[in-house]
Amino acid sequence: MNRSLRLTRRAEVSLAEIARWTIENFGHRQAELYETELLSRCDAILNSQAHSRSCAVLVDAADDLRFVRAGEHFLAYLDRPDEVVIVDILHSRSDLPRHVAALTALKHEGS
C-alpha cells in the first residue's frame, strides 16, 4: 500500500514563512535550495528513511507525534499507516517542548 504525504495548513504557513525569511536574508536561490531540502526530508520520512524521535521525550502527551531534524528546523509529524502528516515546521531555536505541547493539544481537539 502506498502512503501519501500531507502538510497541514499550519505546516504550509510555516513553509511559506521560512521561504519568505530566507528570501529576505539570503535570496531566492537559497530559499529554493532550503525548500528542496525540507521537502526531501518529508520524502525521507514518508519512505521510512529518516531517523526520527518520538515527541514523548519532550512532552508526555505526545505519544504518536514524532520529529526529525531538517536543516535549521524540526519537522513535527504523525506517522500513520496510510499517510504521513507534517503537522508543523519549527525552528531549531524555538521552545520545542512548548510548541509540541500546543500541537498535541490541537491534535486532540481535532485540528
RAKA-V512866 format. One record per backbone hydrogen bond with DSSP energy under -0.5 kcal/mol. NH is the residue of the N-H (numbers start at 0). CO is the residue of the C=O. If there is no record, write none. Layout:
# RAKA-V512866
nh=NH co=CO
nh=NH co=CO
This chain:
# RAKA-V512866
nh=3 co=81
nh=5 co=83
nh=7 co=85
nh=11 co=7
nh=12 co=8
nh=13 co=9
nh=14 co=10
nh=15 co=11
nh=16 co=12
nh=17 co=13
nh=18 co=14
nh=19 co=15
nh=20 co=16
nh=21 co=17
nh=22 co=18
nh=23 co=19
nh=24 co=20
nh=25 co=21
nh=26 co=21
nh=26 co=22
nh=30 co=26
nh=31 co=27
nh=32 co=28
nh=33 co=29
nh=34 co=30
nh=35 co=31
nh=36 co=32
nh=37 co=33
nh=38 co=34
nh=39 co=35
nh=40 co=36
nh=41 co=37
nh=42 co=38
nh=43 co=39
nh=44 co=40
nh=45 co=41
nh=46 co=42
nh=47 co=44
nh=48 co=43
nh=49 co=43
nh=51 co=49
nh=52 co=66
nh=54 co=64
nh=56 co=53
nh=57 co=54
nh=58 co=54
nh=61 co=58
nh=62 co=60
nh=64 co=61
nh=65 co=76
nh=66 co=52
nh=67 co=74
nh=69 co=72
nh=72 co=69
nh=73 co=89
nh=74 co=67
nh=75 co=73
nh=75 co=87
nh=76 co=65
nh=76 co=74
nh=77 co=84
nh=78 co=63
nh=79 co=77
nh=79 co=82
nh=83 co=3
nh=84 co=77
nh=84 co=82
nh=85 co=5
nh=85 co=83
nh=86 co=75
nh=86 co=84
nh=87 co=75
nh=89 co=73
nh=91 co=71
nh=93 co=90
nh=95 co=93
nh=98 co=94
nh=99 co=95
nh=100 co=96
nh=101 co=97
nh=102 co=98
nh=103 co=99
nh=104 co=100
nh=105 co=101
nh=106 co=102
nh=107 co=103
nh=108 co=104
nh=109 co=105
nh=109 co=106
nh=110 co=105
